[in-house]
Amino acid sequence: MGIRREREYGGIQPGIPMGPLTLRLPFIHYRFEWADYLQGLLMCTVCLSIIPVLTGKLGMSFEVALAIVILNGTLYLAHVTFGDPVVPGWVTPAIPLLVAYCETFAPGVERMQALIAFEMLFGIFCMFLGITGLARRFIMLIPNAVQSAILVGAGFAAIIMIFTPGKGLKSFDSYPLTIIICMGLAFYLLFSQSFKVFKKKHRWAYYLGNLGMMPALALAIFVGPMTGEIPWPDYSSIHGIFSNPDFGTLFRDFTMLGAIPFPSAHMFISSIPMVVSAYIVVFGDVIQSQALLDDAQKYRPDEQVNYNPNRSHIIFGGRNLIMSILGPDISMCGPLWAAMQVVVAERYKNGPKAMESINSGAGSFRWGTWTGYFLAPIVATVKPILGVGLTSTMLVQGYVSVRVGVLKSKGFNDLGIAGVAGAITATRGAAWWLAAAFVLVALQYIGKEWRNAYVQEEPVFPLDSPEVIAKIVEEHLKEK
């Protein structure tokens, strides 16, 4: 079969060992999955939706921002290529926190220096934890209430960013009808219990639900112009089949390779609270990656899925370090695009005929998104709805962040700390949050109770579960 490498039953997908990494190339070490590739062509819309933030907050042109998306998208390929069988993505919950942090610096050179300092330090920190294997130990040092506060604060910040007019970013007020209609569809497909039941009975609904945000974004292409809130796609400016990213201006005006001086020590130090906040979000993605792959493994005894959190840290940490030099990016470089990892994993469960390896599905999908960035018709089609895409992404992320953040709390006092510190995070930034969260935890768990801030002695249940209701009743009885 030529140079194509075959996997033994129950073995690890073939590759070339490179220390902690494993080199895998499409067509050589894994089968190219055209179904996942084609889906990636469509889902590049979500990746492109960060462009309004880059243009609004960093003063970039559309073409310069497109160049950053392409650089980030190229580095997405590093995960499967070097042995990490996931669909990587943004550090989405931390985006509104990073936006708020960057806005504390003057627009222009100073703001770019602050972003570079943060992303460089974040990348080095993640790589260090991956190389030393200290990732899990570090996160255990962060009390539950503080972790909860970060996630709740990220949710608050996402909603505030969308519903606060101005600030150089188109908000909900720019296209309210489009957002209401399209987000209604998105929330129904993503979170509705009735739809979960419905898609089990209908195959087409199952596939529709697995597309994540894509159906809502596709609807926006038509709803936006029909409501008069956004224009129809303009294809008159297309000259040829390929898009026109402006790498020259990016390197000259927005990186340390050109006009931006190396950040000061003060900027690196001031970014530490933001680095901690982003890392706690990232660590949750790493845990989620492991859980999704473990679940998929149960259905595929023919392949041993080889996921290593330390290797993942090295790869996404390296991506952040590279981007801090070549194209500082507010979306950051995260280890997981959870929605699409679920889609790939679900198809993977259908057996080798559907998807040879988890690597082939994740890799082919990311090759698809990478191709989409360069195709001018695709970019022109989605350009008018990029603001809607960002708004939709932030609203969904706000919903999920608050929900997960609440469940991170170990008890009712933790919920109170998370609410107060989370609001401070969203309104005053990461440094204020870090101080407030730890002071509140120290006051609450002072003395022998301090260990309770860390130790999860009881399982976490949904707030409307019988267990939580019983706990509330118990607390009221104690007060009486």
VEXDREN-2710 file (C-alpha; in Angstrom, 1 decimal):
% VEXDREN-2710
k/r/px/py/pz
1/MET/0.0/0.0/0.0
2/GLY/2.9/2.3/-0.7
3/ILE/4.2/4.4/2.2
4/ARG/0.9/4.2/4.1
5/ARG/1.5/2.9/7.7
6/GLU/-1.1/0.5/9.1
7/ARG/-2.1/0.1/12.7
8/GLU/-2.2/-3.2/14.5
9/TYR/-5.5/-4.1/16.2
10/GLY/-5.6/-2.5/19.6
11/GLY/-2.4/-0.6/19.0
12/ILE/-1.4/3.1/18.9
13/GLN/-1.7/4.9/15.5
14/PRO/1.7/4.7/13.7
15/GLY/4.0/7.7/13.9
16/ILE/7.6/8.7/14.3
17/PRO/8.7/9.2/18.0
18/MET/10.3/12.6/18.7
19/GLY/10.9/12.5/22.5
20/PRO/7.6/13.5/24.2
21/LEU/6.1/14.1/20.7
22/THR/5.1/11.8/17.9
23/LEU/5.1/12.9/14.3
24/ARG/2.1/12.0/12.2
25/LEU/1.4/13.1/8.7
26/PRO/-1.8/12.8/6.7
27/PHE/-1.9/10.0/4.0
28/ILE/1.2/8.5/5.6
29/HIS/0.4/7.9/9.3
30/TYR/-3.4/8.3/9.2
31/ARG/-6.2/8.2/6.6
32/PHE/-7.5/11.5/5.4
33/GLU/-11.2/11.8/6.4
34/TRP/-13.0/13.8/3.7
35/ALA/-16.2/14.1/5.7
36/ASP/-14.3/15.9/8.6
37/TYR/-12.3/17.9/6.1
38/LEU/-15.5/19.3/4.4
39/GLN/-17.0/20.1/7.7
40/GLY/-13.9/22.0/8.6
41/LEU/-14.3/24.1/5.5
42/LEU/-17.6/25.3/6.9
43/MET/-16.6/25.7/10.5
44/CYS/-13.7/28.0/9.7
45/THR/-16.4/30.6/10.1
46/VAL/-16.1/30.3/13.9
47/CYS/-12.3/30.8/13.8
48/LEU/-12.8/33.9/11.6
49/SER/-15.2/35.5/14.1
50/ILE/-12.3/36.7/16.3
51/ILE/-11.5/39.2/13.5
52/PRO/-14.0/41.9/14.9
53/VAL/-12.2/41.8/18.2
54/LEU/-8.7/42.2/16.6
55/THR/-9.9/45.1/14.5
56/GLY/-11.9/46.8/17.2
57/LYS/-9.5/46.3/20.2
58/LEU/-6.0/46.3/18.5
59/GLY/-6.7/48.7/15.5
60/MET/-5.9/46.1/12.9
61/SER/-7.3/46.1/9.4
62/PHE/-9.4/43.1/8.3
63/GLU/-6.5/41.8/6.2
64/VAL/-4.0/42.0/9.1
65/ALA/-6.5/40.2/11.4
66/LEU/-7.0/37.5/8.8
67/ALA/-3.3/37.0/8.7
68/ILE/-3.3/36.3/12.5
69/VAL/-6.2/33.9/12.1
70/ILE/-4.2/32.0/9.4
71/LEU/-1.1/31.9/11.7
72/ASN/-3.2/30.6/14.6
73/GLY/-4.9/28.1/12.3
74/THR/-1.6/26.8/10.9
75/LEU/-0.5/26.1/14.5
76/TYR/-3.7/24.2/15.1
77/LEU/-2.3/21.6/12.8
78/ALA/0.6/21.0/15.3
79/HIS/-1.6/19.0/17.7
80/VAL/-2.3/15.9/15.6
81/THR/0.9/16.4/13.7
82/PHE/2.9/16.0/16.9
83/GLY/0.8/13.3/18.5
84/ASP/-2.0/15.1/20.4
85/PRO/-5.3/13.6/19.1
86/VAL/-7.6/16.6/19.7
87/VAL/-9.3/19.4/17.9
88/PRO/-7.6/22.5/19.4
89/GLY/-9.2/25.9/19.6
90/TRP/-9.3/29.2/21.5
91/VAL/-9.1/29.8/25.2
92/THR/-12.7/31.1/24.8
93/PRO/-13.8/31.7/28.4
94/ALA/-10.7/33.8/29.0
95/ILE/-11.2/36.1/25.9
96/PRO/-13.4/38.7/27.6
97/LEU/-11.0/38.7/30.6
98/LEU/-8.0/39.3/28.3
99/VAL/-10.0/42.0/26.4
100/ALA/-10.6/43.8/29.7
101/TYR/-7.0/43.4/30.7
102/CYS/-5.7/44.8/27.4
103/GLU/-8.1/47.8/27.7
104/THR/-6.2/48.9/30.8
105/PHE/-3.3/49.9/28.5
106/ALA/-3.3/52.7/26.0
107/PRO/-4.2/51.7/22.4
108/GLY/-1.3/51.2/20.0
109/VAL/2.2/50.1/21.0
110/GLU/1.6/49.9/24.8
111/ARG/-1.5/47.6/24.3
112/MET/0.4/45.4/21.9
113/GLN/3.3/45.1/24.3
114/ALA/0.9/44.1/27.1
115/LEU/-0.7/41.4/24.9
116/ILE/2.7/40.1/23.8
117/ALA/4.0/40.0/27.4
118/PHE/0.9/38.0/28.5
119/GLU/0.9/35.5/25.7
120/MET/4.6/34.9/25.9
121/LEU/4.6/34.4/29.6
122/PHE/1.5/32.2/29.3
123/GLY/3.1/30.1/26.6
124/ILE/6.4/29.6/28.6
125/PHE/4.4/28.8/31.8
126/CYS/2.3/26.1/30.0
127/MET/5.4/24.6/28.4
128/PHE/7.2/24.5/31.7
129/LEU/4.3/22.7/33.3
130/GLY/4.2/20.2/30.4
131/ILE/7.9/19.5/30.4
132/THR/8.1/19.1/34.2
133/GLY/4.7/17.3/34.5
134/LEU/3.7/19.7/37.2
135/ALA/0.4/20.8/35.6
136/ARG/-1.9/18.8/37.9
137/ARG/0.0/19.8/41.1
138/PHE/-0.3/23.5/40.2
139/ILE/-4.0/23.4/39.7
140/MET/-4.4/21.6/43.1
141/LEU/-3.0/24.7/44.8
142/ILE/-5.9/26.8/43.6
143/PRO/-9.0/26.6/45.9
144/ASN/-12.3/25.6/44.5
145/ALA/-13.9/28.9/45.2
146/VAL/-11.1/30.7/43.3
147/GLN/-11.5/28.4/40.3
148/SER/-15.2/28.9/40.4
149/ALA/-14.7/32.7/40.6
150/ILE/-12.6/32.7/37.4
151/LEU/-15.2/30.8/35.4
152/VAL/-18.2/32.8/36.7
153/GLY/-16.2/36.0/36.1
154/ALA/-15.4/34.9/32.6
155/GLY/-19.1/34.3/32.0
156/PHE/-20.0/37.7/33.4
157/ALA/-17.3/39.4/31.3
158/ALA/-18.5/37.7/28.1
159/ILE/-22.1/38.9/28.6
160/ILE/-21.0/42.4/29.6
161/MET/-18.7/42.6/26.5
162/ILE/-21.6/41.9/24.2
163/PHE/-24.3/44.0/25.9
164/THR/-22.2/47.1/26.6
165/PRO/-22.5/49.4/23.6
166/GLY/-19.4/50.9/22.0
167/LYS/-15.9/50.1/23.3
168/GLY/-14.7/49.7/19.6
169/LEU/-16.7/46.4/19.3
170/LYS/-20.1/45.9/17.7
171/SER/-22.5/44.8/20.4
172/PHE/-25.9/43.2/20.7
173/ASP/-27.5/46.6/19.8
174/SER/-25.9/46.5/16.3
175/TYR/-28.0/43.5/15.2
176/PRO/-30.6/42.6/17.9
177/LEU/-33.1/40.7/15.7
178/THR/-30.4/38.6/14.1
179/ILE/-28.9/37.7/17.4
180/ILE/-32.3/36.9/19.0
181/ILE/-33.4/34.6/16.1
182/CYS/-30.0/32.9/15.6
183/MET/-29.2/32.5/19.3
184/GLY/-32.7/31.1/19.8
185/LEU/-31.8/28.3/17.3
186/ALA/-28.3/27.9/18.8
187/PHE/-29.4/27.5/22.4
188/TYR/-32.2/25.1/21.3
189/LEU/-29.8/22.9/19.4
190/LEU/-27.0/23.1/22.1
191/PHE/-28.9/23.0/25.4
192/SER/-32.5/22.0/25.0
193/GLN/-33.5/18.7/26.7
194/SER/-36.4/18.3/24.2
195/PHE/-34.0/18.5/21.3
196/LYS/-31.7/15.9/22.9
197/VAL/-34.7/13.5/22.9
198/PHE/-35.7/14.5/19.4
199/LYS/-32.3/13.9/17.8
200/LYS/-32.2/10.4/19.2
201/LYS/-35.2/9.6/17.1
202/HIS/-34.2/11.4/13.9
203/ARG/-30.9/10.9/12.2
204/TRP/-30.9/14.2/10.4
205/ALA/-31.5/16.0/13.7
206/TYR/-28.6/14.1/15.2
207/TYR/-26.2/15.4/12.6
208/LEU/-27.7/18.9/12.8
209/GLY/-27.1/19.0/16.5
210/ASN/-23.5/17.8/16.1
211/LEU/-22.7/20.9/13.9
212/GLY/-22.7/23.1/17.0
213/MET/-22.9/26.8/16.2
214/MET/-22.8/26.3/12.4
215/PRO/-26.6/26.1/11.8
216/ALA/-27.1/29.4/13.7
217/LEU/-24.3/31.1/11.8
218/ALA/-25.6/29.8/8.4
219/LEU/-29.0/31.2/9.3
220/ALA/-27.5/34.6/10.1
221/ILE/-26.3/34.9/6.5
222/PHE/-29.9/35.1/5.5
223/VAL/-31.6/36.6/8.5
224/GLY/-29.2/39.5/8.9
225/PRO/-29.8/41.0/5.4
226/MET/-33.5/40.3/5.6
227/THR/-33.8/42.3/8.8
228/GLY/-31.6/45.0/7.4
229/GLU/-29.0/44.7/10.2
230/ILE/-26.1/43.4/8.1
231/PRO/-25.5/43.5/4.3
232/TRP/-25.6/40.6/1.9
233/PRO/-22.1/39.1/1.1
234/ASP/-20.2/41.2/-1.4
235/TYR/-18.3/39.2/-4.0
236/SER/-17.4/42.1/-6.2
237/SER/-14.1/42.7/-4.4
238/ILE/-13.0/39.1/-5.0
239/HIS/-10.0/38.9/-7.4
240/GLY/-9.3/35.2/-7.8
241/ILE/-10.1/32.3/-5.6
242/PHE/-7.7/33.1/-2.8
243/SER/-8.1/35.5/0.2
244/ASN/-5.6/38.4/0.7
245/PRO/-4.1/38.3/4.3
246/ASP/-1.6/41.1/5.0
247/PHE/1.3/39.5/6.7
248/GLY/3.7/42.4/5.8
249/THR/1.8/45.0/7.8
250/LEU/1.2/42.5/10.6
251/PHE/5.0/41.8/11.1
252/ARG/5.9/45.5/10.5
253/ASP/3.4/47.3/12.7
254/PHE/2.1/44.8/15.3
255/THR/5.0/42.5/16.3
256/MET/8.4/42.6/17.9
257/LEU/9.8/41.9/14.4
258/GLY/8.9/45.5/13.5
259/ALA/7.6/48.5/15.4
260/ILE/6.7/46.9/18.8
261/PRO/9.6/47.0/21.4
262/PHE/10.1/44.1/23.7
263/PRO/7.8/44.5/26.7
264/SER/9.1/45.8/30.0
265/ALA/9.5/43.6/33.1
266/HIS/6.6/45.5/34.7
267/MET/4.3/44.3/31.9
268/PHE/5.3/40.7/32.4
269/ILE/4.7/41.0/36.2
270/SER/1.4/42.7/35.7
271/SER/0.2/39.9/33.4
272/ILE/0.7/37.2/36.1
273/PRO/-2.9/37.3/37.4
274/MET/-4.2/37.1/33.8
275/VAL/-1.9/34.2/33.1
276/VAL/-3.2/32.3/36.2
277/SER/-6.8/33.0/35.2
278/ALA/-6.2/31.8/31.6
279/TYR/-4.4/28.7/32.8
280/ILE/-7.2/27.6/35.1
281/VAL/-9.5/27.8/32.1
282/VAL/-7.0/25.8/30.0
283/PHE/-6.6/23.2/32.6
284/GLY/-10.3/22.5/32.5
285/ASP/-10.0/22.0/28.8
286/VAL/-7.2/19.5/29.3
287/ILE/-9.4/17.5/31.8
288/GLN/-12.3/17.7/29.3
289/SER/-10.0/16.4/26.5
290/GLN/-9.1/13.4/28.6
291/ALA/-12.7/12.7/29.5
292/LEU/-13.9/12.9/25.9
293/LEU/-11.2/10.6/24.6
294/ASP/-11.7/8.1/27.4
295/ASP/-15.4/8.0/26.6
296/ALA/-14.6/7.5/22.9
297/GLN/-12.1/4.7/23.7
298/LYS/-14.8/2.5/25.1
299/TYR/-16.3/2.2/21.6
300/ARG/-13.1/1.5/19.8
301/PRO/-11.0/-1.4/21.1
302/ASP/-9.2/-1.5/17.7
303/GLU/-7.1/1.6/18.6
304/GLN/-5.3/2.6/21.8
305/VAL/-6.0/6.3/22.1
306/ASN/-2.7/7.9/23.3
307/TYR/-3.5/11.2/25.0
308/ASN/-0.8/12.8/27.2
309/PRO/-1.7/16.0/29.1
310/ASN/2.0/16.9/29.4
311/ARG/2.5/16.6/25.6
312/SER/-0.6/18.8/25.1
313/HIS/0.8/21.4/27.4
314/ILE/4.1/21.5/25.4
315/ILE/2.2/21.9/22.1
316/PHE/-0.3/24.6/23.1
317/GLY/2.3/26.4/25.2
318/GLY/4.6/26.5/22.2
319/ARG/1.8/27.8/20.0
320/ASN/1.2/30.7/22.4
321/LEU/4.9/31.5/22.5
322/ILE/5.2/31.5/18.7
323/MET/2.1/33.6/18.3
324/SER/3.4/36.2/20.8
325/ILE/6.3/36.7/18.4
326/LEU/4.7/36.3/15.0
327/GLY/1.1/37.5/15.6
328/PRO/-0.2/38.3/19.1
329/ASP/-3.8/37.0/19.3
330/ILE/-6.6/37.8/21.8
331/SER/-8.2/34.5/21.2
332/MET/-5.1/32.7/22.6
333/CYS/-4.0/29.2/21.7
334/GLY/-6.0/26.6/23.7
335/PRO/-5.9/22.8/23.8
336/LEU/-9.5/22.0/22.8
337/TRP/-12.4/23.1/20.7
338/ALA/-14.9/21.1/22.9
339/ALA/-17.9/21.3/20.5
340/MET/-16.0/19.9/17.5
341/GLN/-14.1/17.4/19.6
342/VAL/-17.5/16.0/20.6
343/VAL/-18.6/15.9/16.9
344/VAL/-15.4/14.1/15.8
345/ALA/-15.5/11.7/18.8
346/GLU/-19.2/10.8/18.0
347/ARG/-18.3/9.9/14.4
348/TYR/-15.2/8.0/15.6
349/LYS/-17.4/5.8/17.8
350/ASN/-19.1/4.4/14.6
351/GLY/-16.0/2.3/13.9
352/PRO/-13.0/2.2/11.6
353/LYS/-15.0/2.4/8.4
354/ALA/-16.4/5.7/9.5
355/MET/-13.1/7.0/10.9
356/GLU/-9.9/5.1/10.8
357/SER/-8.3/6.8/13.9
358/ILE/-9.2/9.7/16.2
359/ASN/-6.1/11.3/14.8
360/SER/-7.4/11.1/11.2
361/GLY/-10.7/12.7/12.2
362/ALA/-9.2/15.6/14.3
363/GLY/-6.4/16.2/11.8
364/SER/-8.6/16.2/8.7
365/PHE/-11.0/18.6/10.3
366/ARG/-8.3/21.1/11.1
367/TRP/-6.9/20.8/7.6
368/GLY/-10.3/21.7/6.5
369/THR/-10.5/24.9/8.6
370/TRP/-7.0/25.8/7.5
371/THR/-8.0/25.5/3.8
372/GLY/-11.1/27.6/4.4
373/TYR/-9.1/30.7/5.5
374/PHE/-7.5/30.9/2.1
375/LEU/-10.6/30.6/0.0
376/ALA/-11.9/34.1/-0.9
377/PRO/-15.5/33.0/-1.6
378/ILE/-15.8/31.4/1.9
379/VAL/-14.2/34.5/3.6
380/ALA/-16.5/36.9/1.6
381/THR/-19.6/34.9/2.4
382/VAL/-19.0/34.9/6.2
383/LYS/-17.4/38.4/6.5
384/PRO/-20.7/40.2/7.1
385/ILE/-21.7/37.9/9.9
386/LEU/-18.4/37.8/11.8
387/GLY/-19.8/40.2/14.4
388/VAL/-22.8/37.9/14.8
389/GLY/-20.5/34.9/15.1
390/LEU/-18.5/36.5/17.8
391/THR/-21.5/37.7/19.7
392/SER/-23.1/34.2/19.5
393/THR/-19.9/32.6/20.6
394/MET/-19.5/34.9/23.6
395/LEU/-23.2/34.4/24.7
396/VAL/-22.9/30.6/24.5
397/GLN/-19.5/30.8/26.3
398/GLY/-21.0/33.0/29.0
399/TYR/-23.8/30.5/29.6
400/VAL/-21.4/27.6/29.8
401/SER/-18.8/29.4/31.9
402/VAL/-21.4/30.4/34.6
403/ARG/-22.9/26.9/34.6
404/VAL/-19.5/25.2/35.0
405/GLY/-18.3/27.8/37.4
406/VAL/-21.2/27.3/39.7
407/LEU/-20.7/23.5/39.7
408/LYS/-17.0/24.1/40.6
409/SER/-18.1/25.5/43.9
410/LYS/-17.7/23.1/46.8
411/GLY/-20.5/24.7/48.9
412/PHE/-22.7/27.7/49.3
413/ASN/-20.0/29.9/50.7
414/ASP/-17.9/29.1/47.7
415/LEU/-20.8/30.2/45.5
416/GLY/-20.9/33.6/47.3
417/ILE/-17.2/34.0/46.9
418/ALA/-17.4/33.1/43.3
419/GLY/-20.2/35.6/42.7
420/VAL/-18.5/38.5/44.3
421/ALA/-15.0/37.8/42.9
422/GLY/-16.5/36.9/39.6
423/ALA/-18.2/40.3/39.3
424/ILE/-14.9/42.0/40.2
425/THR/-13.2/39.9/37.5
426/ALA/-15.6/41.1/34.9
427/THR/-15.6/44.7/35.9
428/ARG/-12.1/45.5/37.3
429/GLY/-9.8/42.9/35.7
430/ALA/-7.7/39.9/36.8
431/ALA/-5.4/41.6/39.3
432/TRP/-8.4/42.8/41.4
433/TRP/-10.0/39.4/41.1
434/LEU/-6.9/37.6/42.3
435/ALA/-6.7/39.8/45.4
436/ALA/-10.4/39.7/46.2
437/ALA/-10.8/35.9/45.7
438/PHE/-7.9/34.9/47.9
439/VAL/-8.9/37.4/50.6
440/LEU/-12.4/36.1/50.7
441/VAL/-11.2/32.5/50.8
442/ALA/-8.8/33.3/53.6
443/LEU/-11.5/35.0/55.6
444/GLN/-13.9/32.2/55.0
445/TYR/-11.6/29.2/55.6
446/ILE/-9.2/30.7/58.2
447/GLY/-7.6/28.3/60.6
448/LYS/-8.2/24.6/60.5
449/GLU/-11.0/25.1/57.9
450/TRP/-8.4/26.2/55.3
451/ARG/-8.0/22.7/54.0
452/ASN/-11.7/22.6/53.2
453/ALA/-11.0/25.2/50.5
454/TYR/-9.1/22.6/48.6
455/VAL/-10.5/19.2/49.5
456/GLN/-13.6/18.0/47.6
457/GLU/-15.1/15.9/50.3
458/GLU/-18.6/15.7/48.7
459/PRO/-19.7/15.3/45.1
460/VAL/-21.0/18.4/43.2
461/PHE/-24.6/18.2/42.2
462/PRO/-26.8/20.5/40.1
463/LEU/-28.4/23.2/42.1
464/ASP/-31.9/21.8/41.5
465/SER/-31.0/18.2/42.4
466/PRO/-32.5/16.4/45.4
467/GLU/-29.1/16.4/47.0
468/VAL/-28.7/20.2/46.9
469/ILE/-32.3/20.8/48.0
470/ALA/-31.7/18.5/51.0
471/LYS/-28.6/20.4/51.8
472/ILE/-30.5/23.7/51.7
473/VAL/-33.1/22.3/54.1
474/GLU/-30.4/21.1/56.4
475/GLU/-28.7/24.5/56.5
476/HIS/-32.0/26.2/57.3
477/LEU/-32.7/23.7/60.1
478/LYS/-29.2/24.4/61.6
479/GLU/-29.9/28.1/61.6
480/LYS/-33.2/27.6/63.4
END
